[in-house]
């Protein structure tokens, strides 16, 4: 992974480059950000940049022996630690799966990883045995590079076992760097946090997500724009949405709003019949789009059209609805949509659910 492959977060990339170029590399760094913000791929690119023997001011070279090994995540001075399963589980047992996972999807989340290694009903954790192995590995001299790197993804799973690493993090061996990649600061021991330099990642902008979908996933630009608005700054979610949604739900949702407003059963029932034939995931994403639309409708009422993430036809409908739906009316509709997602996940009868929801939505609009 190289910096050029990371979506957005250019300011943070420059900050990390400067640490290496100025020879002011902290011994422990915590990259903290919400899921899908790019902190994991950025950390992978940063580690390769540190190990590269022919780096430029902007990028790892990509062709030196260190880069060749780092690009496949097999560099002997780059040690990985991540959540595993079992009371004595260690990362070494799952290195093959880990390399495949971050190569195919460097924006993955913890649940996707744990499902990949077959947790079933087991909880993921970073064990005592893992911590013992970390201390042993970092006590060795470097094999090929100038630095040893301990790359820990999701230190939230350490729990109290993190106390075993405190001395190593505070006084690491020479030329040793800890790179921790986390999402929830509250689940990390304060004693670990106090020993790390924090780099905070904001969610990705819609523009960066749209660009990433077009460049890396080959998504049509119009489709990428619609997905980016739903992803809410999470590129992992954007990839999931682009792969699962078979059609753009915007027009379908706007049609449903019009049917519900008119309250004409003769047109509403055929629409419900069509909706019931969609798969469960598409039905859930339909209502997720609905929640996005209502959120932007509120933004339109509060701040005006300049800050609303809606396409022209969606914005036109939102402007017309703003005269009908006040905040007091939008609030129960949000609850209705969330309930629909809940019922769909539990195999409710789609026809009955949608007819009931349509009648309730008609009443909310006509109050």
Rosetta blueprint (number, residue, H / E / L):
1 X L
2 X L
3 X H
4 X H
5 X H
6 X L
7 X L
8 X L
9 X L
10 X H
11 X H
12 X H
13 X H
14 X H
15 X H
16 X H
17 X H
18 X H
19 X H
20 X H
21 X H
22 X L
23 X L
24 X L
25 X L
26 X L
27 X L
28 X E
29 X E
30 X E
31 X E
32 X E
33 X E
34 X L
35 X L
36 X L
37 X L
38 X L
39 X H
40 X H
41 X H
42 X H
43 X H
44 X H
45 X H
46 X H
47 X H
48 X H
49 X H
50 X H
51 X H
52 X L
53 X L
54 X L
55 X L
56 X L
57 X L
58 X L
59 X L
60 X L
61 X L
62 X L
63 X L
64 X L
65 X H
66 X H
67 X H
68 X H
69 X H
70 X H
71 X L
72 X L
73 X L
74 X L
75 X L
76 X L
77 X L
78 X E
79 X E
80 X E
81 X E
82 X L
83 X L
84 X E
85 X L
86 X L
87 X L
88 X L
89 X L
90 X L
91 X H
92 X H
93 X H
94 X H
95 X H
96 X H
97 X H
98 X H
99 X H
100 X H
101 X H
102 X H
103 X H
104 X H
105 X L
106 X L
107 X L
108 X L
109 X L
110 X H
111 X H
112 X H
113 X H
114 X H
115 X H
116 X H
117 X L
118 X L
119 X L
120 X L
121 X L
122 X L
123 X L
124 X L
125 X E
126 X L
127 X L
128 X H
129 X H
130 X H
131 X H
132 X H
133 X H
134 X H
135 X H
136 X H
137 X H
138 X H
139 X L
140 X L
141 X L
142 X L
143 X L
144 X L
145 X L
146 X L
147 X L
148 X E
149 X E
150 X E
151 X E
152 X E
153 X E
154 X L
155 X H
156 X H
157 X H
158 X H
159 X H
160 X H
161 X H
162 X H
163 X H
164 X H
165 X H
166 X H
167 X H
168 X H
169 X H
170 X H
171 X L
172 X L
173 X L
174 X L
175 X L
176 X E
177 X E
178 X E
179 X E
180 X E
181 X E
182 X E
183 X L
184 X L
185 X H
186 X H
187 X H
188 X L
189 X L
190 X H
191 X H
192 X H
193 X H
194 X L
195 X L
196 X L
197 X E
198 X E
199 X E
200 X E
201 X E
202 X L
203 X L
204 X L
205 X L
206 X H
207 X H
208 X H
209 X H
210 X H
211 X H
212 X H
213 X H
214 X H
215 X H
216 X H
217 X H
218 X L
219 X L
220 X L
221 X H
222 X H
223 X H
224 X H
225 X H
226 X H
227 X H
228 X H
229 X H
230 X H
231 X H
232 X L
233 X L
234 X L
235 X H
236 X H
237 X H
238 X H
239 X H
240 X H
241 X H
242 X H
243 X H
244 X H
245 X L
246 X L
247 X L
248 X L
249 X H
250 X H
251 X H
252 X H
253 X H
254 X H
255 X H
256 X H
257 X H
258 X H
259 X H
260 X H
261 X H
262 X H
263 X L
264 X L
265 X H
266 X H
267 X H
268 X H
269 X H
270 X H
271 X H
272 X H
273 X H
274 X H
275 X H
276 X H
277 X L
278 X L
279 X L
280 X H
281 X H
282 X H
283 X H
284 X H
285 X H
286 X H
287 X H
288 X H
289 X H
290 X H
291 X H
292 X H
293 X H
294 X H
295 X H
296 X H
297 X H
298 X H
299 X H
300 X H
301 X H
302 X H
303 X H
304 X L
305 X H
306 X H
307 X H
308 X L
309 X L
310 X L
311 X L
312 X H
313 X H
314 X H
315 X H
316 X H
317 X H
318 X H
319 X H
320 X H
321 X H
322 X L
323 X L
324 X L
325 X L
326 X L
327 X H
328 X H
329 X H
330 X H
331 X H
332 X H
333 X H
334 X H
335 X H
336 X H
337 X H
338 X H
339 X H
340 X H
341 X H
342 X H
343 X H
344 X H
345 X H
346 X L
347 X L
348 X L
349 X L
350 X H
351 X H
352 X H
353 X H
354 X H
355 X H
356 X H
357 X H
358 X H
359 X H
360 X H
361 X H
362 X H
363 X H
364 X H
365 X H
366 X H
367 X L
